[in-house]
Amino acid sequence: MLTTPDDYVNQLYPEDEELQLVIEAIREHGMPEVSVAPAYGRLLTLLVQTAGARNILEIGALGGYSGICLCRGLPADGKLTSLELKEEYAALAGTHLEKAGFKDRVEYRIGPAADSLAALKREGRTFDFFFIDADKENYPLYLEYAMELANPGALIAGDNCFLRGRTLNSEKNGPSVQAVRRFNEIIATDERLVSTLLPAYDGLILARVK
C-alpha cells in the first residue's frame, strides 16, 4: 500500500504523547490547529542541539508545541524567550511547558511582537537561535530584528514560507504573500546570512548569521 512521505516518517517514530496532549488542548480551546508537524518538531530539537544554542527567541507561541521541541534541545541552563500576542495562548503554552518540565527555562512576553522585539533590543538581549512562526505580514520586520539580536553564528528558522502554495502562485499577491516573498528574498540574498529554503513542511527556511 502506498503511503505519503509524512506517513512513512511518522511510522518510524512512536507517537509523542506529551506533544499529542498539546494538540488535543489546542483543539479543545478552539485555537488554530497550525502547530508544526511531529518530524518538524524533532528537527527543531536537533537544530538547537547541533547549534549548541543556549538562548532561543520564539516568535509565536500558540499552545506550546514548538516551545517544547525547542526546549528539548537546550542545555540545562538554556532559556527560551517566547513572544505571543494573545495572553490566553501564552497561558496555555506556559501550562504545557511547565508539564514538560521547562517552567524555569521559559519567559513569555505578551503583546505585539514588534513591541517586544524593540524592548529586547533596548535591553541588549542577544540569542543563538530564532524560530519565526507568527503573523506573516511582519516576517520581514521580524527577520531584521533577528539579525540585530543575533549572536555570531546564530541560526534563524522561518516557518510557512510557501503559505500552502500561495507564495509560489504569481496570481496571489495579498499582503501576507508579498511579505513572505520579501522575507524569503532577503534571506536568500542578504550578505549577512548563509541560508537555504527546504521544500518541506510548507517551506522551512534556515539561515546562519555570519
Disulfide bonds with the S-S distance in Angstrom:
none
